[in-house]
Amino acid sequence: MGGLLVLFGLDVVQAVAVVISGNLVWLGVGYLSISGPAAGSPSTIIGRAFFGLHGNRIVSLIRGWLVGVLYEAINLSVGALAGFALVELFFGEASALVKILIVVGLAAATFTISVYGHATIMKLSPWFTWALLSALAVMAWFVVSRADFSYVPEAGVLSGGPMWATAAAGFAIIASAPLSWPVGADYSRYLPATSSARSITLWTALGGFLPAAGIAVLGVLAGTVIDMSNPEKAMAEILPAWFYPIFLLVIVVGSISNNALTAYSTGLALLAVGIPWRRSVTIIFDAVIAVGVTLYALFISDFIGTLSGILEVTIAILAPSMAIYAVDIYLRRNRYNGPSLQNTTNNSPYWFRGGFNVGGMSALVIASIVSFFCINTTFWIGPLASALGGADISVFVGMVLGGGIYALTEGDRIRSSTHEHSSEPPVFAAESRGPK
């Protein structure tokens, strides 16, 4: 996504600053992950504590599943474009049928891994990690050696209001990646309940920040010498002929590994909604939807416009929901009662009013609406963004409003409550695991 910042008109220093600042949101992802070992449940179940049983179903359907499927489509699209370029490199122009088969093949590989679940993902992750890291190190050498560090955009270096407006839009796009990962507890729940919260936060954040920021910075540098509107093909201009196919293969494998994690979490989200399917069925259902969205983005719509639009619009719900989650962890000092979270009857302490936590749902709805009015995309410019000269401040507004409203409406209740504090020893939470 770093290449998009150069296309927007930022110079190298401005673009790198946006990349670094946007990826600091991974600290939030790390912080949310500490709830996994404490609750022994995935994020979509922990959400019952701040949205209520029924409220959480709605949020899981929209934030956990719908947004997740959109990101699956984005990852699938990126991998497919690399696959198209790889086929064309060796066999010439790919027909529409061949391109469709590539999309379907990538989806099959991705979602097969997800169907086999957490254990399979953990077994394959080291292989994916080292293979991708090795290839990216080689690519970094060629990109850095050919980059134009004195690059000046055609329209000149942005300054003042236009610079801040462009940087804000870029920040929203970069931050959308970590914001789309409020599901760290889906994986951290397998850690011992006594695990260090600080270690979970920092290692999770570092694991997200380093690759995301590193790849984005390489995108910025590559954008100084090639047109990043079609990076899969343009990278051939700065990579040696022997490495270019490896680069394309890295993108394909990277999209598969990234999507396997996303699909695992979206499958859990559908289970949290209450759909009585096996997890394997939910993942196959995800695959069908993701393939449909991918084909639309690649063959009917403008891919770059669709990509940036999806990334920015989803922020309207992702930013406030992350803030609400984080505030809830802070207010209750990360004390979650695993067995109570699994109770889905009206006797549950998370039943609230008719299954809805009014404070949590109100905070999310109000903050999401206001955040949506602050968005600036190719197809929607919110009235608040227009009033600010086009500056997209949706991330900041969504987080401050969502977290602030939730703290004001629910803070006293959470602090004074006693039924949500587990009376069992810490290991009990580790034994009360949610859906696998």
C-alpha positions in Angstrom: 0.0 0.0 0.0 3.0 2.3 0.2 2.9 2.7 -3.6 -0.5 4.3 -3.3 0.9 7.1 -1.2 3.3 8.0 -4.0 0.4 7.9 -6.5 -1.5 10.3 -4.2 1.4 12.9 -4.6 3.5 12.5 -1.4 7.2 12.6 -1.6 9.5 10.0 0.0 9.8 11.5 3.5 6.1 12.3 3.7 5.1 8.9 2.5 7.4 7.0 4.9 6.2 9.2 7.8 2.6 8.2 6.9 3.6 4.5 6.7 5.3 4.5 10.1 2.5 6.4 11.9 -0.3 4.4 10.3 1.3 1.1 11.3 1.6 2.2 14.9 -2.0 1.1 15.2 -0.6 -2.4 15.5 0.0 -1.5 19.1 -3.8 -1.6 19.5 -4.0 -5.0 17.9 -1.4 -6.2 20.4 -3.3 -4.7 23.3 -6.6 -6.4 22.3 -4.8 -9.7 22.1 -4.2 -9.8 25.8 -7.9 -10.6 26.3 -7.5 -14.0 24.7 -5.7 -15.8 27.4 -7.8 -14.1 30.1 -11.1 -15.1 28.6 -10.1 -18.3 26.9 -12.3 -17.3 24.0 -12.0 -15.7 20.5 -12.6 -12.0 20.0 -16.1 -12.6 18.5 -17.2 -14.2 21.8 -15.4 -11.6 24.1 -17.5 -9.0 22.2 -20.5 -10.1 24.2 -19.1 -8.3 27.2 -19.4 -4.9 25.6 -22.1 -5.3 23.0 -24.4 -7.9 24.6 -25.4 -11.3 23.2 -27.6 -10.1 20.4 -25.7 -6.9 19.8 -22.5 -8.9 19.4 -24.2 -11.1 16.8 -24.9 -8.0 14.7 -21.4 -6.6 15.2 -19.8 -9.9 14.4 -21.8 -10.2 11.2 -20.8 -6.8 10.0 -17.3 -6.2 11.5 -16.1 -9.8 11.9 -17.6 -11.4 8.8 -18.6 -8.8 6.2 -15.5 -6.6 6.6 -13.3 -9.8 6.9 -14.7 -11.1 3.6 -14.0 -7.8 1.9 -10.4 -8.0 3.0 -10.2 -11.6 1.8 -11.3 -10.3 -1.6 -8.6 -7.7 -1.5 -5.9 -10.2 -0.6 -7.2 -12.6 -3.2 -7.2 -9.8 -5.8 -3.6 -8.9 -5.1 -2.6 -12.6 -5.3 -4.6 -13.1 -8.5 -2.9 -10.1 -10.2 0.5 -11.5 -9.5 -0.8 -14.9 -10.8 -2.0 -13.3 -14.0 1.4 -11.6 -14.5 3.2 -14.9 -13.8 1.2 -16.8 -16.4 1.7 -14.0 -18.9 5.4 -14.0 -18.3 5.7 -17.6 -19.4 2.7 -18.3 -21.6 1.6 -14.9 -23.0 -1.6 -13.0 -22.5 -4.0 -14.9 -20.2 -7.6 -15.3 -21.3 -10.6 -14.4 -19.1 -11.2 -18.1 -18.4 -7.6 -18.6 -17.3 -7.8 -15.6 -15.0 -11.0 -16.9 -13.5 -9.3 -20.3 -12.9 -6.4 -18.6 -11.2 -8.7 -16.8 -8.8 -10.6 -20.0 -8.0 -7.4 -21.9 -7.6 -5.9 -19.3 -5.2 -9.2 -19.3 -3.2 -9.2 -23.1 -3.0 -5.6 -23.2 -1.7 -6.3 -20.4 0.8 -9.6 -21.7 2.2 -8.4 -25.3 2.4 -5.7 -24.3 4.9 -8.4 -22.4 6.9 -10.7 -25.4 7.0 -8.1 -27.5 8.7 -7.9 -24.8 11.4 -5.5 -23.3 13.9 -3.1 -26.3 14.2 -2.6 -26.4 10.4 -2.0 -22.7 10.2 0.5 -22.8 13.0 2.3 -25.7 11.3 2.6 -23.9 8.0 3.3 -20.4 9.3 7.1 -20.9 9.9 7.5 -22.2 6.4 5.6 -19.3 4.9 7.4 -16.8 7.1 10.9 -17.8 6.3 10.2 -18.3 2.6 8.6 -14.8 2.3 11.2 -13.2 4.5 14.1 -14.5 2.4 12.5 -13.4 -0.9 11.6 -10.0 0.5 15.2 -9.4 1.7 16.4 -10.0 -1.9 13.7 -7.8 -3.3 14.6 -5.0 -0.8 18.1 -5.0 -2.0 17.1 -4.4 -5.6 14.4 -1.8 -4.7 16.6 0.2 -2.4 19.6 0.2 -4.9 17.4 1.6 -7.7 15.2 4.0 -5.7 15.3 7.7 -6.3 15.6 9.2 -2.8 15.5 12.7 -4.2 12.1 12.0 -5.9 9.8 15.0 -6.4 6.2 14.4 -7.5 5.2 15.8 -10.9 2.9 18.4 -9.2 5.7 19.4 -6.8 6.1 18.7 -3.1 2.9 19.1 -1.3 2.7 21.5 1.7 0.1 23.1 3.9 -3.5 22.1 3.7 -3.2 19.8 0.6 -0.3 17.9 2.2 -2.2 17.3 5.4 -5.3 16.3 3.6 -3.4 13.8 1.4 -1.4 12.5 4.4 -4.6 12.0 6.4 -6.1 10.0 3.5 -2.9 7.9 3.3 -2.9 7.4 7.0 -6.4 6.0 6.9 -5.5 3.5 4.2 -2.3 2.4 6.0 -4.1 2.2 9.4 -6.9 0.1 7.8 -4.7 -2.9 7.8 -4.1 -3.2 11.6 -7.6 -1.9 12.3 -8.9 -4.9 10.3 -7.2 -7.2 12.9 -9.3 -6.8 16.1 -9.2 -10.6 16.3 -5.8 -11.3 17.9 -7.6 -13.1 20.7 -8.6 -15.8 18.2 -5.0 -17.0 18.4 -3.7 -15.7 21.8 -6.4 -17.6 23.6 -4.3 -20.7 23.2 -1.6 -19.1 25.4 -1.6 -19.8 29.2 -3.8 -17.5 31.1 -0.8 -16.4 33.1 1.0 -15.1 30.0 2.5 -11.6 30.4 0.1 -9.0 29.0 3.0 -6.7 28.1 4.8 -9.5 26.2 1.6 -10.4 24.3 1.0 -6.7 23.4 4.6 -6.0 22.3 5.3 -9.2 20.4 2.0 -9.1 18.6 2.4 -5.4 17.7 6.0 -6.0 16.5 4.9 -9.0 14.4 2.4 -6.9 12.6 4.4 -3.6 12.4 7.7 -4.9 11.0 6.4 -6.7 7.9 3.6 -4.2 7.2 5.8 -1.1 7.5 8.7 -2.7 5.8 6.8 -3.8 2.7 5.0 -0.4 2.6 8.3 1.5 2.7 9.6 -0.7 -0.2 6.4 0.2 -2.0 7.1 3.9 -1.5 10.7 3.5 -2.7 9.6 1.5 -5.8 7.1 4.2 -6.5 9.9 6.7 -7.0 11.0 4.9 -10.2 8.0 3.0 -11.5 4.2 3.4 -11.9 2.7 1.7 -8.8 -0.8 1.7 -10.3 0.1 -1.8 -11.6 3.0 -2.9 -9.4 2.9 -6.6 -10.4 3.9 -5.7 -13.9 5.9 -2.5 -13.3 8.3 -4.2 -10.8 9.8 -6.0 -13.8 11.5 -2.7 -14.6 13.7 -2.7 -11.5 14.0 -6.4 -10.7 16.4 -8.7 -12.6 14.8 -11.2 -15.0 15.7 -14.2 -12.8 14.1 -12.8 -9.7 10.9 -11.3 -11.2 9.1 -14.6 -11.3 10.1 -15.3 -7.7 8.7 -11.8 -6.7 5.4 -12.7 -8.3 5.3 -16.1 -6.6 6.0 -14.3 -3.2 2.9 -12.2 -3.7 0.9 -15.2 -4.5 2.1 -17.2 -1.5 1.8 -14.1 0.7 -1.8 -13.6 -0.2 -2.6 -17.2 0.5 -1.0 -17.1 4.0 -2.6 -13.8 4.9 -6.0 -14.9 3.7 -5.8 -18.2 5.6 -5.7 -16.3 8.9 -8.5 -13.9 7.8 -10.7 -16.8 6.7 -10.2 -18.6 10.0 -11.5 -15.6 11.9 -14.4 -14.9 9.6 -15.5 -18.5 10.0 -15.5 -18.0 13.8 -17.4 -14.8 13.3 -20.3 -16.6 11.6 -20.3 -19.1 14.4 -20.6 -16.3 16.9 -23.5 -14.9 15.0 -25.3 -18.1 15.7 -25.4 -19.7 12.3 -25.7 -23.5 12.9 -23.0 -24.5 10.4 -19.8 -26.4 10.9 -16.7 -24.1 10.7 -15.7 -25.8 7.5 -19.0 -24.9 5.9 -18.7 -21.2 7.0 -15.3 -21.0 5.5 -16.5 -22.4 2.1 -19.4 -19.9 2.2 -16.8 -17.2 2.8 -14.8 -18.4 -0.2 -17.8 -18.2 -2.5 -18.5 -14.6 -1.5 -14.8 -13.5 -1.6 -14.4 -15.0 -5.1 -17.5 -13.1 -6.3 -16.2 -9.8 -4.9 -12.7 -10.5 -6.3 -14.0 -11.1 -9.8 -16.0 -7.9 -9.6 -13.0 -5.9 -8.5 -10.8 -7.3 -11.2 -13.0 -7.5 -14.2 -15.7 -4.9 -13.8 -14.5 -2.2 -11.4 -11.4 0.0 -11.2 -9.2 -2.1 -8.9 -7.2 0.7 -7.4 -10.4 2.8 -6.8 -12.2 -0.2 -5.3 -9.2 -1.1 -3.1 -8.8 2.3 -1.6 -12.5 2.8 -1.2 -13.0 -0.5 0.6 -10.1 0.2 2.9 -11.3 3.6 3.9 -15.0 3.0 4.2 -14.4 0.0 6.6 -12.6 2.3 9.0 -16.0 3.8 9.9 -16.8 0.7 12.0 -13.3 -0.7 12.6 -11.8 2.3 14.4 -14.6 2.7 16.9 -15.0 -1.0 17.5 -11.3 -1.3 18.3 -11.4 1.6 20.7 -14.5 0.2 22.5 -12.8 -3.2 22.8 -9.6 -1.6 24.2 -11.5 0.6 26.7 -13.4 -2.4 27.9 -10.2 -4.3 28.6 -8.8 -1.3 30.5 -12.0 -0.7 32.5 -12.3 -4.3 33.7 -8.5 -4.7 34.0 -8.7 -7.6 31.5 -10.8 -9.7 33.8 -13.2 -11.8 31.7 -15.2 -14.7 33.0 -14.8 -17.4 30.3 -17.8 -19.6 31.3 -20.1 -16.6 31.5 -19.1 -15.6 28.0 -20.2 -19.0 26.8 -23.6 -18.6 28.4 -26.1 -17.7 25.6 -29.3 -17.7 27.7 -31.2 -14.7 29.1 -29.6 -15.5 32.4 -26.2 -14.6 31.1 -24.5 -11.6 32.8 -24.1 -10.2 29.2 -27.8 -10.3 28.4 -28.1 -6.6 29.5 -31.4 -5.3 28.0 -33.0 -7.8 25.7 -29.5 -9.1 24.7 -28.1 -5.6 23.9 -25.7 -3.5 25.8 -27.1 -0.1 25.0 -23.9 1.7 26.0 -21.7 -0.3 23.8 -24.0 -0.4 20.8 -24.8 3.3 21.1 -21.0 4.1 21.2 -20.4 2.0 18.1 -23.4 3.4 16.1 -22.8 7.1 16.9 -19.0 6.9 16.4 -19.4 4.9 13.1 -21.9 7.5 11.7 -19.7 10.4 12.6 -16.6 8.6 11.3 -18.3 7.9 8.0 -18.9 11.6 7.6 -15.2 12.2 8.0 -14.2 9.8 5.2 -12.7 11.0 1.9 -12.6 8.3 -0.9 -12.9 8.3 -4.6 -16.7 7.8 -4.4 -17.6 9.4 -1.1 -16.5 12.6 0.5 -18.1 13.1 3.9 -19.4 16.6 4.9 -16.9 16.8 7.7 -14.1 15.8 5.4 -15.2 18.5 2.9 -15.4 21.1 5.7 -11.8 20.3 6.6 -10.5 20.7 3.0 -10.7 17.0 2.2 -8.8 15.8 5.2 -9.8 12.2 6.2 -9.8 12.1 10.0 -12.1 9.1 10.3 -9.6 7.0 12.2 -9.1 9.6 15.0 -12.8 10.6 15.2 -14.0 7.0 15.3 -11.5 6.0 18.0 -12.0 9.0 20.2 -15.8 9.0 20.0 -16.2 5.2 20.2 -13.9 4.8 23.2 -15.0 8.0 24.9 -18.8 7.3 24.7 -18.3 3.8 25.9 -16.2 4.9 28.8 -18.8 7.5 29.8 -21.8 5.2 29.5 -20.3 2.0 30.8 -17.4 3.0 33.0 -19.2 3.2 36.4 -21.1 -0.1 35.7 -18.0 -2.1 34.8 -16.0 -0.8 37.8 -18.7 -1.5 40.3 -19.8 -4.9 38.8 -18.7 -8.1 40.6 -20.3 -10.8 38.5 -17.9 -10.3 35.6 -14.8 -11.0 37.7 -13.9 -14.7 37.7 -13.6 -16.2 41.2 -11.7 -19.1 39.7 -7.9 -19.3 39.6 -6.3 -17.9 36.4 -5.9 -21.4 34.9 -9.7 -21.8 34.8 -9.9 -19.3 31.9 -7.3 -21.2 30.0 -9.5 -24.3 30.3 -12.7 -22.7 29.1 -11.9 -22.4 25.4 -14.4 -21.1 23.0 -15.1 -22.5 19.5 -12.0 -24.0 17.8 
